[in-house]
Structures are given as C-alpha cells and as structure tokens.
C-alpha cells in the first residue's frame, strides 16, 4: 500500500481526484472522511491541509502528495517534485492599489508588502535588489492595502477577478505554479515500483488530454502534403478508399495546433474531417 496525500477540499482537490479516477483507480470519497482506500490499486488517499502536505511527505507520513508548486517551494522542499501535472495553474503576483502609480519593482523599495509567501517573495525581491518590509498573513491578503496594513500584496492569482474586486492591479509576476506530484525520497523498492506505475498512468491520461484523434479523406495526389501536416506518433495511417484516387488518413494532433492545422488540411484538399477525444494515450 502506498499513501497519497491531497488537499482535502477546493479546486486542486477536485482536479486531483479526477486525475486519479481517470487513471482507472476506483475509490469512495466523502467530505466526512479524511482517508480512503482504492479498491483496485494498492493506494490509500489522505485528505490534508495543502500547507501540511510537503512536510508529511518529507517525513514519510505520506509517501506521495499532490500539491501546488507554490506551496512546495514556500515550504522549502522543491526536491520532492517528481512530476508536473498540468492543472491548477496560477501565478504568484505583486499587486498595488489601482490608484497608485508604478514604473518597476524598484518602486517597492522600503514599502510594506503583505503576503502568505514570504520565502518566495523574499528571494524574488533579493534578486531584484529591492528591500521591503514583508508582513506574513494567512488569508484575506487582498484587503491589506485598503485598510492601511500594507502598500502592496503578493498573492496567488488565477483570473485576476479577486484583485479587481478589491481595487488592486497586478504589476509583477513573482512565480508561476501548477499542481505537481511529490514523493518521499526514501521509498522502498516496492513503493518505488507503485510510484512508477502511477506515474505511467498519469502520463498516459495527460498525453490523451493534450491530443486529439483526427480522421479525414484526401485526394491521393495530396497525400504527401497531408502527411507533412500530420506526422502523428510515428506516421499517419493511410487506407485507400473505394473511390479511386482517394485515401483515408488517421493521425493524432496536439489540441493547441488543431485549428491551425485544420485550415491547412482543407487548403490541400482534405474533406470529411472528424476529430475524436482520446481516453488514454500510451507512448
């Protein structure tokens, strides 16, 4: 049995549980339970405060964890990271009142800054040659400038709507973060094997999320041009159609490139283009 710690509530928790389920691992979760066991994989899931997860993994209370990079780095355990997971992306940013002027980070010299991330912010300011007074607070950081507690804040930003709602504007990005899988560095051989199995499943799910399966018909005379646009995993699958002079082409495209490639495919004569989701993608 290997123990995985995840945040007990919130968006990161929901995305983590969704990923585990997409890995084919079945379990029952409840807001009243602080741990649960998978029914078809030797995995126990612990539901903890996100700030506690890096320390629990470092100490071996949990073998693995899913946590934001911002929390991991602030806790001082960046070496525990084994896999970036591609979700819960956000940034740690400096923000000031919208009414205040701002030219560069040098404007914060000697100012009071409220934050929940004094370690990350302190290193950033030191790298910029700026000395400021950091006030560490947990929660409701955005209110600090409006009540006179600080001249600026440094906090996690996703859409920026919370800053706007509190009369603030973002002026500098200090750190970019996403969810990561972390692991204790002294795992037994058996638990290391379970970690590798879990990573293999996660990578297959993430690879499938980033790609789409594409099918199309094209004139045989345009096949070389179509193949150049659709390299696929190794190369596209090409099958002759019953209608002479036409072929069916099947391949995989990255979702970020799909619309651009589709226009180019149509330009070289492709027709009947179908796009399908991929459930799992094994490299």
Steps between C-alpha positions, in 0.01 A plus 500: 500500500627845408363817663409806292417831670277752322330824600181421693280753315505754221573500128841333537336216692229455236753498214726256688216255565390527136851414383521199731165371373608550138799281584251216548524505880168456683427634847221657704554852634292698747526843655481327839791258444865603528630187328379235258641191331485415130319178416710399198847644569715487817443868578382683810396864458540746787305830497713770664555877512711594198760677715559177695551272200869576419604442863300176527666367185846617609454320835361182342153526656376501140699342217364729227312825473329726249556865582551837335861589419451826689426309821786256441762768436378722784533202737861455387470153344532550120709183466192287579346579159490205258234597243323813380129428458385783273197621696422759768729747324533840662756768576629674809484870425563839655204738497440857609200732529372604157533863600874466563765565234754235410805486272700199617561269795749757627196709602445251784829587668433550872125433459281270709384188313244252636532137387449136591821413313786684673768252391423514128442875506813566706718314250338682208553844652859416594563402139364837390710687756191626684465515878145510632317428825313170465191441714402133507126445522282201412179565312333825393830640371317717247346723767838609643557813282148636544521487882849650513679181604724493193590696187487189280419130515647184353243225453380221274318618186297290257258724310576827679134563588568497875762772459263715295224451753728637771623802305839350416702455182766243424844648432756216515498121467720353772451124447300270269344191650306186413409176675789255543540144619752474783660195660699412808863449399542183709229280347547125521553307177138378511361850548732640232350248257148611597603863447627416151174319418302804617721739300455284189123524534505873567725565200267297276197698618675837460630407155146410393364831632749695289429317174211419269442216254434630148353317199462648153467422132745646250589468132788259445682776315499711821617220730857626537374846597254350752767277652729797542232670708411188702814326618306302763679298767727346237312555175133520396297191417398509133226278352375504137131588458259315271496811282813492288743785556400556864643383832395508865760643738504448878736673739545681832530878536581721794188690605691830506587456130169355384322803354809627322566156348134453402509811282816377329347155443195648331729712285668186358167327428412310818129431554274335758729588789396329826657572840463262794616515864764253617431325831855371564819542296786257562836619372 
